[in-house]
């Protein structure tokens, strides 16, 4: 699954750690999602989308 987490995070001026802290996850999880090595659970996907004021399908796609 492709995602725009890195694009959204950098546009917001957030470090990986700041993004992780805001989402309540680890920096390693942010890295894994950005690299496409980890697909988040639906609850986390919704949390990420809400944090960046986007729809889930705007952040994640096949």
CHARMM-style PDB file with segment names, atoms N, HN, CA, C and O in Angstrom:
ATOM      1  N   UNK     1       0.838  -1.168   0.000  1.00  0.00      PROA
ATOM      2  CA  UNK     1       0.000   0.000   0.000  1.00  0.00      PROA
ATOM      3  C   UNK     1       0.893   1.245   0.000  1.00  0.00      PROA
ATOM      4  O   UNK     1       1.836   1.347   0.785  1.00  0.00      PROA
ATOM      5  N   UNK     2       0.586   2.164  -0.874  1.00  0.00      PROA
ATOM      6  HN  UNK     2      -0.180   2.081  -1.511  1.00  0.00      PROA
ATOM      7  CA  UNK     2       1.327   3.420  -0.914  1.00  0.00      PROA
ATOM      8  C   UNK     2       0.696   4.420   0.041  1.00  0.00      PROA
ATOM      9  O   UNK     2      -0.492   4.341   0.355  1.00  0.00      PROA
ATOM     10  N   UNK     3       1.509   5.359   0.494  1.00  0.00      PROA
ATOM     11  HN  UNK     3       2.474   5.424   0.239  1.00  0.00      PROA
ATOM     12  CA  UNK     3       0.976   6.379   1.393  1.00  0.00      PROA
ATOM     13  C   UNK     3       1.711   7.694   1.192  1.00  0.00      PROA
ATOM     14  O   UNK     3       2.784   7.742   0.592  1.00  0.00      PROA
ATOM     15  N   UNK     4       1.117   8.745   1.702  1.00  0.00      PROA
ATOM     16  HN  UNK     4       0.245   8.706   2.189  1.00  0.00      PROA
ATOM     17  CA  UNK     4       1.678  10.090   1.581  1.00  0.00      PROA
ATOM     18  C   UNK     4       2.116  10.635   2.937  1.00  0.00      PROA
ATOM     19  O   UNK     4       2.191  11.850   3.122  1.00  0.00      PROA
ATOM     20  N   UNK     5       2.404   9.750   3.880  1.00  0.00      PROA
ATOM     21  HN  UNK     5       2.343   8.763   3.729  1.00  0.00      PROA
ATOM     22  CA  UNK     5       2.752  10.207   5.218  1.00  0.00      PROA
ATOM     23  C   UNK     5       3.987  11.104   5.202  1.00  0.00      PROA
ATOM     24  O   UNK     5       3.974  12.170   5.819  1.00  0.00      PROA
ATOM     25  N   UNK     6       5.038  10.704   4.521  1.00  0.00      PROA
ATOM     26  HN  UNK     6       5.049   9.839   4.020  1.00  0.00      PROA
ATOM     27  CA  UNK     6       6.251  11.509   4.508  1.00  0.00      PROA
ATOM     28  C   UNK     6       5.983  12.875   3.876  1.00  0.00      PROA
ATOM     29  O   UNK     6       6.447  13.897   4.381  1.00  0.00      PROA
ATOM     30  N   UNK     7       5.246  12.891   2.788  1.00  0.00      PROA
ATOM     31  HN  UNK     7       4.869  12.061   2.377  1.00  0.00      PROA
ATOM     32  CA  UNK     7       4.906  14.151   2.125  1.00  0.00      PROA
ATOM     33  C   UNK     7       4.114  15.072   3.054  1.00  0.00      PROA
ATOM     34  O   UNK     7       4.408  16.263   3.155  1.00  0.00      PROA
ATOM     35  N   UNK     8       3.113  14.517   3.727  1.00  0.00      PROA
ATOM     36  HN  UNK     8       2.874  13.549   3.645  1.00  0.00      PROA
ATOM     37  CA  UNK     8       2.291  15.315   4.639  1.00  0.00      PROA
ATOM     38  C   UNK     8       3.100  15.793   5.837  1.00  0.00      PROA
ATOM     39  O   UNK     8       2.975  16.938   6.272  1.00  0.00      PROA
ATOM     40  N   UNK     9       3.924  14.905   6.358  1.00  0.00      PROA
ATOM     41  HN  UNK     9       4.025  13.975   6.005  1.00  0.00      PROA
ATOM     42  CA  UNK     9       4.734  15.241   7.536  1.00  0.00      PROA
ATOM     43  C   UNK     9       5.720  16.362   7.225  1.00  0.00      PROA
ATOM     44  O   UNK     9       5.842  17.315   7.995  1.00  0.00      PROA
ATOM     45  N   UNK    10       6.418  16.253   6.109  1.00  0.00      PROA
ATOM     46  HN  UNK    10       6.319  15.479   5.484  1.00  0.00      PROA
ATOM     47  CA  UNK    10       7.401  17.285   5.776  1.00  0.00      PROA
ATOM     48  C   UNK    10       6.722  18.602   5.424  1.00  0.00      PROA
ATOM     49  O   UNK    10       7.239  19.668   5.757  1.00  0.00      PROA
ATOM     50  N   UNK    11       5.571  18.545   4.754  1.00  0.00      PROA
ATOM     51  HN  UNK    11       5.151  17.679   4.483  1.00  0.00      PROA
ATOM     52  CA  UNK    11       4.830  19.773   4.432  1.00  0.00      PROA
ATOM     53  C   UNK    11       4.388  20.488   5.705  1.00  0.00      PROA
ATOM     54  O   UNK    11       4.291  21.715   5.739  1.00  0.00      PROA
ATOM     55  N   UNK    12       4.121  19.705   6.754  1.00  0.00      PROA
ATOM     56  HN  UNK    12       4.200  18.709   6.727  1.00  0.00      PROA
ATOM     57  CA  UNK    12       3.722  20.289   8.039  1.00  0.00      PROA
ATOM     58  C   UNK    12       4.922  20.720   8.875  1.00  0.00      PROA
ATOM     59  O   UNK    12       4.754  21.290   9.953  1.00  0.00      PROA
ATOM     60  N   UNK    13       6.126  20.454   8.387  1.00  0.00      PROA
ATOM     61  HN  UNK    13       6.262  19.992   7.511  1.00  0.00      PROA
ATOM     62  CA  UNK    13       7.336  20.841   9.104  1.00  0.00      PROA
ATOM     63  C   UNK    13       7.610  19.991  10.324  1.00  0.00      PROA
ATOM     64  O   UNK    13       8.227  20.456  11.283  1.00  0.00      PROA
ATOM     65  N   UNK    14       7.156  18.745  10.297  1.00  0.00      PROA
ATOM     66  HN  UNK    14       6.655  18.367   9.518  1.00  0.00      PROA
ATOM     67  CA  UNK    14       7.330  17.854  11.445  1.00  0.00      PROA
ATOM     68  C   UNK    14       8.492  16.890  11.231  1.00  0.00      PROA
ATOM     69  O   UNK    14       8.693  16.375  10.131  1.00  0.00      PROA
ATOM     70  N   UNK    15       9.238  16.658  12.276  1.00  0.00      PROA
ATOM     71  HN  UNK    15       9.074  17.076  13.169  1.00  0.00      PROA
ATOM     72  CA  UNK    15      10.238  15.593  12.240  1.00  0.00      PROA
ATOM     73  C   UNK    15       9.497  14.267  12.399  1.00  0.00      PROA
ATOM     74  O   UNK    15       8.317  14.239  12.749  1.00  0.00      PROA
ATOM     75  N   UNK    16      10.202  13.177  12.137  1.00  0.00      PROA
ATOM     76  HN  UNK    16      11.160  13.200  11.852  1.00  0.00      PROA
ATOM     77  CA  UNK    16       9.579  11.870  12.351  1.00  0.00      PROA
ATOM     78  C   UNK    16       9.196  11.692  13.814  1.00  0.00      PROA
ATOM     79  O   UNK    16       8.141  11.134  14.118  1.00  0.00      PROA
ATOM     80  N   UNK    17      10.046  12.164  14.718  1.00  0.00      PROA
ATOM     81  HN  UNK    17      10.903  12.617  14.471  1.00  0.00      PROA
ATOM     82  CA  UNK    17       9.758  12.033  16.147  1.00  0.00      PROA
ATOM     83  C   UNK    17       8.555  12.863  16.551  1.00  0.00      PROA
ATOM     84  O   UNK    17       7.708  12.389  17.308  1.00  0.00      PROA
ATOM     85  N   UNK    18       8.463  14.089  16.064  1.00  0.00      PROA
ATOM     86  HN  UNK    18       9.152  14.474  15.450  1.00  0.00      PROA
ATOM     87  CA  UNK    18       7.327  14.950  16.400  1.00  0.00      PROA
ATOM     88  C   UNK    18       6.027  14.351  15.862  1.00  0.00      PROA
ATOM     89  O   UNK    18       4.993  14.399  16.527  1.00  0.00      PROA
ATOM     90  N   UNK    19       6.086  13.798  14.676  1.00  0.00      PROA
ATOM     91  HN  UNK    19       6.927  13.759  14.136  1.00  0.00      PROA
ATOM     92  CA  UNK    19       4.910  13.144  14.089  1.00  0.00      PROA
ATOM     93  C   UNK    19       4.516  11.935  14.932  1.00  0.00      PROA
ATOM     94  O   UNK    19       3.339  11.739  15.235  1.00  0.00      PROA
ATOM     95  N   UNK    20       5.487  11.140  15.302  1.00  0.00      PROA
ATOM     96  HN  UNK    20       6.443  11.299  15.056  1.00  0.00      PROA
ATOM     97  CA  UNK    20       5.225   9.959  16.130  1.00  0.00      PROA
ATOM     98  C   UNK    20       4.600  10.357  17.462  1.00  0.00      PROA
ATOM     99  O   UNK    20       3.634   9.739  17.909  1.00  0.00      PROA
ATOM    100  N   UNK    21       5.150  11.383  18.091  1.00  0.00      PROA
ATOM    101  HN  UNK    21       5.935  11.884  17.728  1.00  0.00      PROA
ATOM    102  CA  UNK    21       4.614  11.850  19.369  1.00  0.00      PROA
ATOM    103  C   UNK    21       3.171  12.321  19.225  1.00  0.00      PROA
ATOM    104  O   UNK    21       2.330  12.023  20.072  1.00  0.00      PROA
ATOM    105  N   UNK    22       2.888  13.051  18.159  1.00  0.00      PROA
ATOM    106  HN  UNK    22       3.572  13.293  17.471  1.00  0.00      PROA
ATOM    107  CA  UNK    22       1.537  13.569  17.940  1.00  0.00      PROA
ATOM    108  C   UNK    22       0.534  12.444  17.694  1.00  0.00      PROA
ATOM    109  O   UNK    22      -0.638  12.563  18.052  1.00  0.00      PROA
ATOM    110  N   UNK    23       0.993  11.360  17.087  1.00  0.00      PROA
ATOM    111  HN  UNK    23       1.945  11.264  16.797  1.00  0.00      PROA
ATOM    112  CA  UNK    23       0.098  10.247  16.761  1.00  0.00      PROA
ATOM    113  C   UNK    23       0.085   9.158  17.832  1.00  0.00      PROA
ATOM    114  O   UNK    23      -0.722   8.230  17.768  1.00  0.00      PROA
ATOM    115  N   UNK    24       0.973   9.271  18.810  1.00  0.00      PROA
ATOM    116  HN  UNK    24       1.628  10.025  18.862  1.00  0.00      PROA
ATOM    117  CA  UNK    24       1.020   8.267  19.870  1.00  0.00      PROA
ATOM    118  C   UNK    24       1.627   6.950  19.430  1.00  0.00      PROA
ATOM    119  O   UNK    24       1.240   5.882  19.906  1.00  0.00      PROA
ATOM    120  N   UNK    25       2.591   7.035  18.507  1.00  0.00      PROA
ATOM    121  HN  UNK    25       2.905   7.902  18.120  1.00  0.00      PROA
ATOM    122  CA  UNK    25       3.273   5.839  18.020  1.00  0.00      PROA
ATOM    123  C   UNK    25       4.781   6.080  18.122  1.00  0.00      PROA
ATOM    124  O   UNK    25       5.215   7.165  18.509  1.00  0.00      PROA
ATOM    125  N   UNK    26       5.568   5.075  17.778  1.00  0.00      PROA
ATOM    126  HN  UNK    26       5.216   4.194  17.465  1.00  0.00      PROA
ATOM    127  CA  UNK    26       7.016   5.225  17.842  1.00  0.00      PROA
ATOM    128  C   UNK    26       7.548   5.816  16.537  1.00  0.00      PROA
ATOM    129  O   UNK    26       6.899   5.747  15.493  1.00  0.00      PROA
ATOM    130  N   UNK    27       8.735   6.391  16.622  1.00  0.00      PROA
ATOM    131  HN  UNK    27       9.262   6.447  17.470  1.00  0.00      PROA
ATOM    132  CA  UNK    27       9.398   6.923  15.433  1.00  0.00      PROA
ATOM    133  C   UNK    27       9.637   5.799  14.430  1.00  0.00      PROA
ATOM    134  O   UNK    27       9.513   6.002  13.222  1.00  0.00      PROA
ATOM    135  N   UNK    28       9.976   4.624  14.929  1.00  0.00      PROA
ATOM    136  HN  UNK    28      10.076   4.459  15.910  1.00  0.00      PROA
ATOM    137  CA  UNK    28      10.210   3.478  14.050  1.00  0.00      PROA
ATOM    138  C   UNK    28       8.959   3.118  13.263  1.00  0.00      PROA
ATOM    139  O   UNK    28       9.052   2.712  12.105  1.00  0.00      PROA
ATOM    140  N   UNK    29       7.795   3.262  13.876  1.00  0.00      PROA
ATOM    141  HN  UNK    29       7.719   3.592  14.817  1.00  0.00      PROA
ATOM    142  CA  UNK    29       6.543   2.990  13.172  1.00  0.00      PROA
ATOM    143  C   UNK    29       6.335   4.004  12.054  1.00  0.00      PROA
ATOM    144  O   UNK    29       5.915   3.638  10.957  1.00  0.00      PROA
ATOM    145  N   UNK    30       6.626   5.276  12.321  1.00  0.00      PROA
ATOM    146  HN  UNK    30       6.967   5.573  13.213  1.00  0.00      PROA
ATOM    147  CA  UNK    30       6.525   6.300  11.282  1.00  0.00      PROA
ATOM    148  C   UNK    30       7.449   5.942  10.115  1.00  0.00      PROA
ATOM    149  O   UNK    30       7.038   6.000   8.955  1.00  0.00      PROA
ATOM    150  N   UNK    31       8.679   5.578  10.418  1.00  0.00      PROA
ATOM    151  HN  UNK    31       9.012   5.531  11.360  1.00  0.00      PROA
ATOM    152  CA  UNK    31       9.646   5.203   9.385  1.00  0.00      PROA
ATOM    153  C   UNK    31       9.121   4.026   8.568  1.00  0.00      PROA
ATOM    154  O   UNK    31       9.181   4.047   7.339  1.00  0.00      PROA
ATOM    155  N   UNK    32       8.613   3.012   9.239  1.00  0.00      PROA
ATOM    156  HN  UNK    32       8.565   2.995  10.237  1.00  0.00      PROA
ATOM    157  CA  UNK    32       8.119   1.814   8.557  1.00  0.00      PROA
ATOM    158  C   UNK    32       6.924   2.124   7.664  1.00  0.00      PROA
ATOM    159  O   UNK    32       6.820   1.585   6.562  1.00  0.00      PROA
ATOM    160  N   UNK    33       6.030   2.978   8.122  1.00  0.00      PROA
ATOM    161  HN  UNK    33       6.115   3.415   9.017  1.00  0.00      PROA
ATOM    162  CA  UNK    33       4.874   3.364   7.301  1.00  0.00      PROA
ATOM    163  C   UNK    33       5.358   4.149   6.090  1.00  0.00      PROA
ATOM    164  O   UNK    33       4.937   3.873   4.966  1.00  0.00      PROA
ATOM    165  N   UNK    34       6.238   5.124   6.307  1.00  0.00      PROA
ATOM    166  HN  UNK    34       6.580   5.348   7.220  1.00  0.00      PROA
ATOM    167  CA  UNK    34       6.738   5.946   5.204  1.00  0.00      PROA
ATOM    168  C   UNK    34       7.443   5.115   4.136  1.00  0.00      PROA
ATOM    169  O   UNK    34       7.321   5.406   2.946  1.00  0.00      PROA
ATOM    170  N   UNK    35       8.169   4.096   4.545  1.00  0.00      PROA
ATOM    171  HN  UNK    35       8.268   3.860   5.512  1.00  0.00      PROA
ATOM    172  CA  UNK    35       8.890   3.236   3.601  1.00  0.00      PROA
ATOM    173  C   UNK    35       7.987   2.183   2.959  1.00  0.00      PROA
ATOM    174  O   UNK    35       8.408   1.480   2.040  1.00  0.00      PROA
ATOM    175  N   UNK    36       6.755   2.074   3.437  1.00  0.00      PROA
ATOM    176  HN  UNK    36       6.413   2.646   4.183  1.00  0.00      PROA
ATOM    177  CA  UNK    36       5.835   1.087   2.891  1.00  0.00      PROA
ATOM    178  C   UNK    36       6.062  -0.313   3.419  1.00  0.00      PROA
ATOM    179  O   UNK    36       5.581  -1.285   2.836  1.00  0.00      PROA
ATOM    180  N   UNK    37       6.797  -0.425   4.526  1.00  0.00      PROA
ATOM    181  HN  UNK    37       7.188   0.364   4.999  1.00  0.00      PROA
ATOM    182  CA  UNK    37       7.066  -1.731   5.122  1.00  0.00      PROA
ATOM    183  C   UNK    37       6.003  -2.143   6.129  1.00  0.00      PROA
ATOM    184  O   UNK    37       5.991  -3.285   6.589  1.00  0.00      PROA
ATOM    185  N   UNK    38       5.121  -1.228   6.471  1.00  0.00      PROA
ATOM    186  HN  UNK    38       5.131  -0.300   6.098  1.00  0.00      PROA
ATOM    187  CA  UNK    38       4.104  -1.493   7.494  1.00  0.00      PROA
ATOM    188  C   UNK    38       2.817  -0.798   7.091  1.00  0.00      PROA
ATOM    189  O   UNK    38       2.805   0.405   6.832  1.00  0.00      PROA
ATOM    190  N   UNK    39       1.738  -1.559   7.039  1.00  0.00      PROA
ATOM    191  HN  UNK    39       1.748  -2.537   7.249  1.00  0.00      PROA
ATOM    192  CA  UNK    39       0.418  -0.991   6.790  1.00  0.00      PROA
ATOM    193  C   UNK    39      -0.285  -0.857   8.145  1.00  0.00      PROA
ATOM    194  O   UNK    39      -0.506  -1.851   8.836  1.00  0.00      PROA
ATOM    195  N   UNK    40      -0.631   0.366   8.514  1.00  0.00      PROA
ATOM    196  HN  UNK    40      -0.451   1.173   7.952  1.00  0.00      PROA
ATOM    197  CA  UNK    40      -1.231   0.561   9.835  1.00  0.00      PROA
ATOM    198  C   UNK    40      -2.633  -0.027   9.928  1.00  0.00      PROA
ATOM    199  O   UNK    40      -3.333  -0.184   8.928  1.00  0.00      PROA
ATOM    200  N   UNK    41      -3.016  -0.344  11.145  1.00  0.00      PROA
ATOM    201  HN  UNK    41      -2.447  -0.217  11.958  1.00  0.00      PROA
ATOM    202  CA  UNK    41      -4.395  -0.762  11.390  1.00  0.00      PROA
ATOM    203  C   UNK    41      -5.322   0.367  10.982  1.00  0.00      PROA
ATOM    204  O   UNK    41      -4.908   1.520  10.867  1.00  0.00      PROA
ATOM    205  N   UNK    42      -6.565   0.023  10.768  1.00  0.00      PROA
ATOM    206  HN  UNK    42      -6.901  -0.914  10.862  1.00  0.00      PROA
ATOM    207  CA  UNK    42      -7.544   1.013  10.339  1.00  0.00      PROA
ATOM    208  C   UNK    42      -7.654   2.160  11.336  1.00  0.00      PROA
ATOM    209  O   UNK    42      -7.786   3.316  10.935  1.00  0.00      PROA
ATOM    210  N   UNK    43      -7.601   1.853  12.625  1.00  0.00      PROA
ATOM    211  HN  UNK    43      -7.494   0.914  12.951  1.00  0.00      PROA
ATOM    212  CA  UNK    43      -7.719   2.909  13.634  1.00  0.00      PROA
ATOM    213  C   UNK    43      -6.564   3.900  13.533  1.00  0.00      PROA
ATOM    214  O   UNK    43      -6.778   5.104  13.681  1.00  0.00      PROA
ATOM    215  N   UNK    44      -5.350   3.424  13.285  1.00  0.00      PROA
ATOM    216  HN  UNK    44      -5.177   2.446  13.165  1.00  0.00      PROA
ATOM    217  CA  UNK    44      -4.208   4.312  13.131  1.00  0.00      PROA
ATOM    218  C   UNK    44      -4.296   5.071  11.813  1.00  0.00      PROA
ATOM    219  O   UNK    44      -3.952   6.252  11.756  1.00  0.00      PROA
ATOM    220  N   UNK    45      -4.745   4.419  10.770  1.00  0.00      PROA
ATOM    221  HN  UNK    45      -5.024   3.460  10.816  1.00  0.00      PROA
ATOM    222  CA  UNK    45      -4.905   5.099   9.481  1.00  0.00      PROA
ATOM    223  C   UNK    45      -5.874   6.270   9.615  1.00  0.00      PROA
ATOM    224  O   UNK    45      -5.628   7.346   9.070  1.00  0.00      PROA
ATOM    225  N   UNK    46      -6.970   6.063  10.335  1.00  0.00      PROA
ATOM    226  HN  UNK    46      -7.169   5.189  10.778  1.00  0.00      PROA
ATOM    227  CA  UNK    46      -7.929   7.145  10.561  1.00  0.00      PROA
ATOM    228  C   UNK    46      -7.309   8.257  11.409  1.00  0.00      PROA
ATOM    229  O   UNK    46      -7.548   9.437  11.154  1.00  0.00      PROA
ATOM    230  N   UNK    47      -6.523   7.889  12.403  1.00  0.00      PROA
ATOM    231  HN  UNK    47      -6.328   6.930  12.610  1.00  0.00      PROA
ATOM    232  CA  UNK    47      -5.876   8.877  13.268  1.00  0.00      PROA
ATOM    233  C   UNK    47      -4.892   9.735  12.461  1.00  0.00      PROA
ATOM    234  O   UNK    47      -4.831  10.952  12.638  1.00  0.00      PROA
ATOM    235  N   UNK    48      -4.125   9.092  11.578  1.00  0.00      PROA
ATOM    236  HN  UNK    48      -4.175   8.104  11.434  1.00  0.00      PROA
ATOM    237  CA  UNK    48      -3.183   9.820  10.732  1.00  0.00      PROA
ATOM    238  C   UNK    48      -3.937  10.775   9.811  1.00  0.00      PROA
ATOM    239  O   UNK    48      -3.580  11.948   9.697  1.00  0.00      PROA
ATOM    240  N   UNK    49      -4.968  10.276   9.165  1.00  0.00      PROA
ATOM    241  HN  UNK    49      -5.258   9.324   9.258  1.00  0.00      PROA
ATOM    242  CA  UNK    49      -5.756  11.114   8.254  1.00  0.00      PROA
ATOM    243  C   UNK    49      -6.378  12.292   8.992  1.00  0.00      PROA
ATOM    244  O   UNK    49      -6.358  13.419   8.497  1.00  0.00      PROA
ATOM    245  N   UNK    50      -6.925  12.038  10.160  1.00  0.00      PROA
ATOM    246  HN  UNK    50      -6.942  11.122  10.561  1.00  0.00      PROA
ATOM    247  CA  UNK    50      -7.550  13.111  10.938  1.00  0.00      PROA
ATOM    248  C   UNK    50      -6.512  14.155  11.371  1.00  0.00      PROA
ATOM    249  O   UNK    50      -6.769  15.358  11.322  1.00  0.00      PROA
ATOM    250  N   UNK    51      -5.355  13.684  11.788  1.00  0.00      PROA
ATOM    251  HN  UNK    51      -5.146  12.707  11.828  1.00  0.00      PROA
ATOM    252  CA  UNK    51      -4.313  14.613  12.235  1.00  0.00      PROA
ATOM    253  C   UNK    51      -3.917  15.583  11.117  1.00  0.00      PROA
ATOM    254  O   UNK    51      -3.706  16.772  11.359  1.00  0.00      PROA
ATOM    255  N   UNK    52      -3.820  15.060   9.896  1.00  0.00      PROA
ATOM    256  HN  UNK    52      -3.991  14.095   9.699  1.00  0.00      PROA
ATOM    257  CA  UNK    52      -3.424  15.892   8.766  1.00  0.00      PROA
ATOM    258  C   UNK    52      -4.623  16.481   8.011  1.00  0.00      PROA
ATOM    259  O   UNK    52      -4.467  17.059   6.935  1.00  0.00      PROA
ATOM    260  N   UNK    53      -5.809  16.328   8.584  1.00  0.00      PROA
ATOM    261  HN  UNK    53      -5.935  15.859   9.458  1.00  0.00      PROA
ATOM    262  CA  UNK    53      -7.044  16.873   8.014  1.00  0.00      PROA
ATOM    263  C   UNK    53      -7.254  16.408   6.574  1.00  0.00      PROA
ATOM    264  O   UNK    53      -7.536  17.197   5.673  1.00  0.00      PROA
ATOM    265  N   UNK    54      -7.106  15.102   6.397  1.00  0.00      PROA
ATOM    266  HN  UNK    54      -6.877  14.460   7.129  1.00  0.00      PROA
ATOM    267  CA  UNK    54      -7.295  14.462   5.081  1.00  0.00      PROA
ATOM    268  C   UNK    54      -8.231  13.282   5.231  1.00  0.00      PROA
ATOM    269  O   UNK    54      -8.509  12.838   6.345  1.00  0.00      PROA
ATOM    270  N   UNK    55      -8.708  12.782   4.125  1.00  0.00      PROA
ATOM    271  HN  UNK    55      -8.482  13.142   3.221  1.00  0.00      PROA
ATOM    272  CA  UNK    55      -9.475  11.533   4.137  1.00  0.00      PROA
ATOM    273  C   UNK    55      -8.483  10.371   4.096  1.00  0.00      PROA
ATOM    274  O   UNK    55      -7.374  10.519   3.583  1.00  0.00      PROA
ATOM    275  N   UNK    56      -8.873   9.229   4.629  1.00  0.00      PROA
ATOM    276  HN  UNK    56      -9.774   9.108   5.046  1.00  0.00      PROA
ATOM    277  CA  UNK    56      -7.980   8.075   4.658  1.00  0.00      PROA
ATOM    278  C   UNK    56      -7.505   7.724   3.248  1.00  0.00      PROA
ATOM    279  O   UNK    56      -6.325   7.440   3.043  1.00  0.00      PROA
ATOM    280  N   UNK    57      -8.417   7.743   2.279  1.00  0.00      PROA
ATOM    281  HN  UNK    57      -9.376   7.973   2.445  1.00  0.00      PROA
ATOM    282  CA  UNK    57      -8.018   7.386   0.923  1.00  0.00      PROA
ATOM    283  C   UNK    57      -7.158   8.456   0.250  1.00  0.00      PROA
ATOM    284  O   UNK    57      -6.582   8.199  -0.808  1.00  0.00      PROA
ATOM    285  N   UNK    58      -7.058   9.650   0.838  1.00  0.00      PROA
ATOM    286  HN  UNK    58      -7.525   9.859   1.696  1.00  0.00      PROA
ATOM    287  CA  UNK    58      -6.124  10.663   0.343  1.00  0.00      PROA
ATOM    288  C   UNK    58      -4.711  10.400   0.872  1.00  0.00      PROA
ATOM    289  O   UNK    58      -3.729  10.830   0.268  1.00  0.00      PROA
ATOM    290  N   UNK    59      -4.614   9.703   1.984  1.00  0.00      PROA
ATOM    291  HN  UNK    59      -5.412   9.354   2.475  1.00  0.00      PROA
ATOM    292  CA  UNK    59      -3.315   9.392   2.580  1.00  0.00      PROA
ATOM    293  C   UNK    59      -2.800   8.030   2.132  1.00  0.00      PROA
ATOM    294  O   UNK    59      -1.607   7.864   1.879  1.00  0.00      PROA
ATOM    295  N   UNK    60      -3.695   7.064   2.036  1.00  0.00      PROA
ATOM    296  HN  UNK    60      -4.664   7.199   2.241  1.00  0.00      PROA
ATOM    297  CA  UNK    60      -3.314   5.688   1.704  1.00  0.00      PROA
ATOM    298  C   UNK    60      -4.010   5.244   0.427  1.00  0.00      PROA
ATOM    299  O   UNK    60      -5.195   5.515   0.233  1.00  0.00      PROA
ATOM    300  N   UNK    61      -3.263   4.552  -0.456  1.00  0.00      PROA
ATOM    301  HN  UNK    61      -2.300   4.332  -0.299  1.00  0.00      PROA
ATOM    302  CA  UNK    61      -3.847   4.035  -1.680  1.00  0.00      PROA
ATOM    303  C   UNK    61      -3.150   2.736  -2.059  1.00  0.00      PROA
ATOM    304  O   UNK    61      -2.062   2.430  -1.570  1.00  0.00      PROA
ATOM    305  N   UNK    62      -3.786   1.989  -2.927  1.00  0.00      PROA
ATOM    306  HN  UNK    62      -4.670   2.237  -3.324  1.00  0.00      PROA
ATOM    307  CA  UNK    62      -3.195   0.716  -3.402  1.00  0.00      PROA
ATOM    308  C   UNK    62      -2.250   0.929  -4.524  1.00  0.00      PROA
ATOM    309  OT1 UNK    62      -1.671  -0.030  -5.034  1.00  0.00      PROA
TER     310      UNK     62
END
